[in-house]
Amino acid sequence: MLLKNAIKDPRIAALTITEVELTQDRRIARVYVGSFGDEETVREGLEGLESAKGFLRRKLGESLHWRFTPELEFRVDRSWQYGAKIDAILESLKQEEEERVEPEQDAE
C-alpha cells in the first residue's frame, strides 16, 4: 500500500511486488519486484525503490511495532519471464504435434 499510495515516484509505478521473504531473525526483508516493462524500466524502478528505502523503513516501523525494523533488500523477480519462456516452448511443441498429426489424417 505504501508503494501505491505514499510514494509518488513515477519510476516505481511500473513495478509489482511479487514476494517478500523475511529472514528468521526478522532483520532482513527481501522484497522481490517484477515488471512487464523492459530491463531499463526495472532498473529505474529499483533506483526509485532504493531512493525511497529510508521512508519505507520508517513507515514500516510505525506499523509493525517491532523492536527493530528489517533492512529492505530489493531484488528483481524474473519468474514471470521464465514462465513465459516455458509457455512458448510448450506452445511450440503443441504446434509441432498438431502439424505431425495433420498429415497422418490427410493420408487416410
PyMOL CGO cylinders between C-alpha atoms (Angstrom):
from pymol import cmd
from pymol.cgo import CYLINDER

trace = [
    CYLINDER, 0.00, 0.00, 0.00, 2.90, 2.33, 0.70, 0.3, 1, 1, 1, 1, 1, 1,
    CYLINDER, 2.90, 2.33, 0.70, 4.23, 1.97, -2.84, 0.3, 1, 1, 1, 1, 1, 1,
    CYLINDER, 4.23, 1.97, -2.84, 0.82, 2.60, -4.31, 0.3, 1, 1, 1, 1, 1, 1,
    CYLINDER, 0.82, 2.60, -4.31, -0.40, 5.42, -2.07, 0.3, 1, 1, 1, 1, 1, 1,
    CYLINDER, -0.40, 5.42, -2.07, 2.52, 7.15, -0.37, 0.3, 1, 1, 1, 1, 1, 1,
    CYLINDER, 2.52, 7.15, -0.37, 5.32, 7.21, -2.94, 0.3, 1, 1, 1, 1, 1, 1,
    CYLINDER, 5.32, 7.21, -2.94, 4.84, 9.45, -5.92, 0.3, 1, 1, 1, 1, 1, 1,
    CYLINDER, 4.84, 9.45, -5.92, 8.00, 8.42, -7.80, 0.3, 1, 1, 1, 1, 1, 1,
    CYLINDER, 8.00, 8.42, -7.80, 6.90, 7.51, -11.36, 0.3, 1, 1, 1, 1, 1, 1,
    CYLINDER, 6.90, 7.51, -11.36, 9.79, 5.04, -11.69, 0.3, 1, 1, 1, 1, 1, 1,
    CYLINDER, 9.79, 5.04, -11.69, 8.13, 2.80, -9.10, 0.3, 1, 1, 1, 1, 1, 1,
    CYLINDER, 8.13, 2.80, -9.10, 4.70, 2.82, -10.76, 0.3, 1, 1, 1, 1, 1, 1,
    CYLINDER, 4.70, 2.82, -10.76, 5.65, 0.08, -13.26, 0.3, 1, 1, 1, 1, 1, 1,
    CYLINDER, 5.65, 0.08, -13.26, 6.78, -2.33, -10.55, 0.3, 1, 1, 1, 1, 1, 1,
    CYLINDER, 6.78, -2.33, -10.55, 4.77, -5.02, -8.80, 0.3, 1, 1, 1, 1, 1, 1,
    CYLINDER, 4.77, -5.02, -8.80, 5.78, -6.68, -5.56, 0.3, 1, 1, 1, 1, 1, 1,
    CYLINDER, 5.78, -6.68, -5.56, 5.69, -10.41, -6.19, 0.3, 1, 1, 1, 1, 1, 1,
    CYLINDER, 5.69, -10.41, -6.19, 7.02, -11.73, -2.89, 0.3, 1, 1, 1, 1, 1, 1,
    CYLINDER, 7.02, -11.73, -2.89, 8.56, -10.69, 0.41, 0.3, 1, 1, 1, 1, 1, 1,
    CYLINDER, 8.56, -10.69, 0.41, 10.85, -13.04, 2.32, 0.3, 1, 1, 1, 1, 1, 1,
    CYLINDER, 10.85, -13.04, 2.32, 11.73, -12.29, 5.90, 0.3, 1, 1, 1, 1, 1, 1,
    CYLINDER, 11.73, -12.29, 5.90, 14.82, -13.86, 7.43, 0.3, 1, 1, 1, 1, 1, 1,
    CYLINDER, 14.82, -13.86, 7.43, 14.23, -15.99, 10.54, 0.3, 1, 1, 1, 1, 1, 1,
    CYLINDER, 14.23, -15.99, 10.54, 15.59, -13.29, 12.82, 0.3, 1, 1, 1, 1, 1, 1,
    CYLINDER, 15.59, -13.29, 12.82, 13.40, -10.67, 11.03, 0.3, 1, 1, 1, 1, 1, 1,
    CYLINDER, 13.40, -10.67, 11.03, 16.43, -8.47, 10.39, 0.3, 1, 1, 1, 1, 1, 1,
    CYLINDER, 16.43, -8.47, 10.39, 16.18, -8.50, 6.58, 0.3, 1, 1, 1, 1, 1, 1,
    CYLINDER, 16.18, -8.50, 6.58, 13.15, -8.34, 4.32, 0.3, 1, 1, 1, 1, 1, 1,
    CYLINDER, 13.15, -8.34, 4.32, 13.90, -9.36, 0.74, 0.3, 1, 1, 1, 1, 1, 1,
    CYLINDER, 13.90, -9.36, 0.74, 11.35, -7.66, -1.47, 0.3, 1, 1, 1, 1, 1, 1,
    CYLINDER, 11.35, -7.66, -1.47, 11.02, -9.21, -4.93, 0.3, 1, 1, 1, 1, 1, 1,
    CYLINDER, 11.02, -9.21, -4.93, 9.63, -6.97, -7.64, 0.3, 1, 1, 1, 1, 1, 1,
    CYLINDER, 9.63, -6.97, -7.64, 8.69, -7.61, -11.22, 0.3, 1, 1, 1, 1, 1, 1,
    CYLINDER, 8.69, -7.61, -11.22, 7.61, -5.59, -14.21, 0.3, 1, 1, 1, 1, 1, 1,
    CYLINDER, 7.61, -5.59, -14.21, 6.24, -6.31, -17.64, 0.3, 1, 1, 1, 1, 1, 1,
    CYLINDER, 6.24, -6.31, -17.64, 8.43, -3.49, -18.92, 0.3, 1, 1, 1, 1, 1, 1,
    CYLINDER, 8.43, -3.49, -18.92, 11.91, -3.78, -20.32, 0.3, 1, 1, 1, 1, 1, 1,
    CYLINDER, 11.91, -3.78, -20.32, 15.15, -4.03, -18.35, 0.3, 1, 1, 1, 1, 1, 1,
    CYLINDER, 15.15, -4.03, -18.35, 15.51, -0.24, -18.30, 0.3, 1, 1, 1, 1, 1, 1,
    CYLINDER, 15.51, -0.24, -18.30, 12.11, 0.10, -16.60, 0.3, 1, 1, 1, 1, 1, 1,
    CYLINDER, 12.11, 0.10, -16.60, 13.11, -2.45, -13.97, 0.3, 1, 1, 1, 1, 1, 1,
    CYLINDER, 13.11, -2.45, -13.97, 16.47, -0.76, -13.38, 0.3, 1, 1, 1, 1, 1, 1,
    CYLINDER, 16.47, -0.76, -13.38, 14.86, 2.65, -12.96, 0.3, 1, 1, 1, 1, 1, 1,
    CYLINDER, 14.86, 2.65, -12.96, 12.20, 1.17, -10.68, 0.3, 1, 1, 1, 1, 1, 1,
    CYLINDER, 12.20, 1.17, -10.68, 14.88, -0.36, -8.44, 0.3, 1, 1, 1, 1, 1, 1,
    CYLINDER, 14.88, -0.36, -8.44, 16.64, 3.01, -8.30, 0.3, 1, 1, 1, 1, 1, 1,
    CYLINDER, 16.64, 3.01, -8.30, 13.36, 4.57, -7.21, 0.3, 1, 1, 1, 1, 1, 1,
    CYLINDER, 13.36, 4.57, -7.21, 12.89, 1.95, -4.50, 0.3, 1, 1, 1, 1, 1, 1,
    CYLINDER, 12.89, 1.95, -4.50, 16.44, 2.45, -3.26, 0.3, 1, 1, 1, 1, 1, 1,
    CYLINDER, 16.44, 2.45, -3.26, 15.88, 6.19, -3.01, 0.3, 1, 1, 1, 1, 1, 1,
    CYLINDER, 15.88, 6.19, -3.01, 12.65, 5.61, -1.04, 0.3, 1, 1, 1, 1, 1, 1,
    CYLINDER, 12.65, 5.61, -1.04, 14.14, 2.91, 1.21, 0.3, 1, 1, 1, 1, 1, 1,
    CYLINDER, 14.14, 2.91, 1.21, 14.51, 5.16, 4.27, 0.3, 1, 1, 1, 1, 1, 1,
    CYLINDER, 14.51, 5.16, 4.27, 10.94, 6.42, 4.01, 0.3, 1, 1, 1, 1, 1, 1,
    CYLINDER, 10.94, 6.42, 4.01, 9.63, 2.88, 3.54, 0.3, 1, 1, 1, 1, 1, 1,
    CYLINDER, 9.63, 2.88, 3.54, 11.54, 1.55, 6.56, 0.3, 1, 1, 1, 1, 1, 1,
    CYLINDER, 11.54, 1.55, 6.56, 10.28, 4.38, 8.75, 0.3, 1, 1, 1, 1, 1, 1,
    CYLINDER, 10.28, 4.38, 8.75, 6.66, 3.78, 7.72, 0.3, 1, 1, 1, 1, 1, 1,
    CYLINDER, 6.66, 3.78, 7.72, 7.09, 0.03, 8.17, 0.3, 1, 1, 1, 1, 1, 1,
    CYLINDER, 7.09, 0.03, 8.17, 8.49, 0.59, 11.64, 0.3, 1, 1, 1, 1, 1, 1,
    CYLINDER, 8.49, 0.59, 11.64, 5.48, 2.72, 12.54, 0.3, 1, 1, 1, 1, 1, 1,
    CYLINDER, 5.48, 2.72, 12.54, 3.05, 0.00, 11.51, 0.3, 1, 1, 1, 1, 1, 1,
    CYLINDER, 3.05, 0.00, 11.51, 4.92, -3.13, 12.67, 0.3, 1, 1, 1, 1, 1, 1,
    CYLINDER, 4.92, -3.13, 12.67, 5.66, -2.04, 16.26, 0.3, 1, 1, 1, 1, 1, 1,
    CYLINDER, 5.66, -2.04, 16.26, 8.63, -4.43, 16.44, 0.3, 1, 1, 1, 1, 1, 1,
    CYLINDER, 8.63, -4.43, 16.44, 11.77, -3.72, 18.44, 0.3, 1, 1, 1, 1, 1, 1,
    CYLINDER, 11.77, -3.72, 18.44, 13.59, -3.14, 15.17, 0.3, 1, 1, 1, 1, 1, 1,
    CYLINDER, 13.59, -3.14, 15.17, 12.61, -2.63, 11.58, 0.3, 1, 1, 1, 1, 1, 1,
    CYLINDER, 12.61, -2.63, 11.58, 14.02, -5.04, 8.99, 0.3, 1, 1, 1, 1, 1, 1,
    CYLINDER, 14.02, -5.04, 8.99, 16.52, -3.83, 6.43, 0.3, 1, 1, 1, 1, 1, 1,
    CYLINDER, 16.52, -3.83, 6.43, 14.95, -3.81, 2.99, 0.3, 1, 1, 1, 1, 1, 1,
    CYLINDER, 14.95, -3.81, 2.99, 16.66, -5.57, 0.10, 0.3, 1, 1, 1, 1, 1, 1,
    CYLINDER, 16.66, -5.57, 0.10, 15.06, -5.12, -3.30, 0.3, 1, 1, 1, 1, 1, 1,
    CYLINDER, 15.06, -5.12, -3.30, 15.54, -7.87, -5.85, 0.3, 1, 1, 1, 1, 1, 1,
    CYLINDER, 15.54, -7.87, -5.85, 14.21, -8.47, -9.34, 0.3, 1, 1, 1, 1, 1, 1,
    CYLINDER, 14.21, -8.47, -9.34, 11.80, -11.37, -9.77, 0.3, 1, 1, 1, 1, 1, 1,
    CYLINDER, 11.80, -11.37, -9.77, 12.16, -12.77, -13.24, 0.3, 1, 1, 1, 1, 1, 1,
    CYLINDER, 12.16, -12.77, -13.24, 9.92, -15.79, -12.64, 0.3, 1, 1, 1, 1, 1, 1,
    CYLINDER, 9.92, -15.79, -12.64, 7.24, -14.46, -15.00, 0.3, 1, 1, 1, 1, 1, 1,
    CYLINDER, 7.24, -14.46, -15.00, 9.84, -14.30, -17.77, 0.3, 1, 1, 1, 1, 1, 1,
    CYLINDER, 9.84, -14.30, -17.77, 10.82, -17.90, -17.05, 0.3, 1, 1, 1, 1, 1, 1,
    CYLINDER, 10.82, -17.90, -17.05, 7.14, -18.87, -17.08, 0.3, 1, 1, 1, 1, 1, 1,
    CYLINDER, 7.14, -18.87, -17.08, 6.60, -17.09, -20.40, 0.3, 1, 1, 1, 1, 1, 1,
    CYLINDER, 6.60, -17.09, -20.40, 9.59, -18.94, -21.87, 0.3, 1, 1, 1, 1, 1, 1,
    CYLINDER, 9.59, -18.94, -21.87, 8.17, -22.29, -20.70, 0.3, 1, 1, 1, 1, 1, 1,
    CYLINDER, 8.17, -22.29, -20.70, 4.75, -21.36, -22.16, 0.3, 1, 1, 1, 1, 1, 1,
    CYLINDER, 4.75, -21.36, -22.16, 6.37, -20.54, -25.51, 0.3, 1, 1, 1, 1, 1, 1,
    CYLINDER, 6.37, -20.54, -25.51, 8.21, -23.87, -25.56, 0.3, 1, 1, 1, 1, 1, 1,
    CYLINDER, 8.21, -23.87, -25.56, 5.04, -25.79, -24.72, 0.3, 1, 1, 1, 1, 1, 1,
    CYLINDER, 5.04, -25.79, -24.72, 3.09, -23.92, -27.40, 0.3, 1, 1, 1, 1, 1, 1,
    CYLINDER, 3.09, -23.92, -27.40, 5.81, -24.71, -29.94, 0.3, 1, 1, 1, 1, 1, 1,
    CYLINDER, 5.81, -24.71, -29.94, 5.69, -28.40, -29.02, 0.3, 1, 1, 1, 1, 1, 1,
    CYLINDER, 5.69, -28.40, -29.02, 1.91, -28.39, -29.32, 0.3, 1, 1, 1, 1, 1, 1,
    CYLINDER, 1.91, -28.39, -29.32, 2.08, -26.86, -32.80, 0.3, 1, 1, 1, 1, 1, 1,
    CYLINDER, 2.08, -26.86, -32.80, 4.70, -29.38, -33.90, 0.3, 1, 1, 1, 1, 1, 1,
    CYLINDER, 4.70, -29.38, -33.90, 2.49, -32.21, -32.64, 0.3, 1, 1, 1, 1, 1, 1,
    CYLINDER, 2.49, -32.21, -32.64, -0.54, -30.82, -34.48, 0.3, 1, 1, 1, 1, 1, 1,
    CYLINDER, -0.54, -30.82, -34.48, 1.45, -30.46, -37.70, 0.3, 1, 1, 1, 1, 1, 1,
    CYLINDER, 1.45, -30.46, -37.70, 2.69, -34.04, -37.38, 0.3, 1, 1, 1, 1, 1, 1,
    CYLINDER, 2.69, -34.04, -37.38, -0.83, -35.40, -36.75, 0.3, 1, 1, 1, 1, 1, 1,
    CYLINDER, -0.83, -35.40, -36.75, -2.48, -33.47, -39.63, 0.3, 1, 1, 1, 1, 1, 1,
    CYLINDER, -2.48, -33.47, -39.63, -0.50, -35.14, -42.46, 0.3, 1, 1, 1, 1, 1, 1,
    CYLINDER, -0.50, -35.14, -42.46, -1.35, -38.57, -40.99, 0.3, 1, 1, 1, 1, 1, 1,
    CYLINDER, -1.35, -38.57, -40.99, -5.06, -37.71, -41.02, 0.3, 1, 1, 1, 1, 1, 1,
    CYLINDER, -5.06, -37.71, -41.02, -4.87, -36.38, -44.61, 0.3, 1, 1, 1, 1, 1, 1,
    CYLINDER, -4.87, -36.38, -44.61, -3.28, -39.65, -45.76, 0.3, 1, 1, 1, 1, 1, 1,
    CYLINDER, -3.28, -39.65, -45.76, -6.29, -41.63, -44.58, 0.3, 1, 1, 1, 1, 1, 1,
]
cmd.load_cgo(trace, "trace")
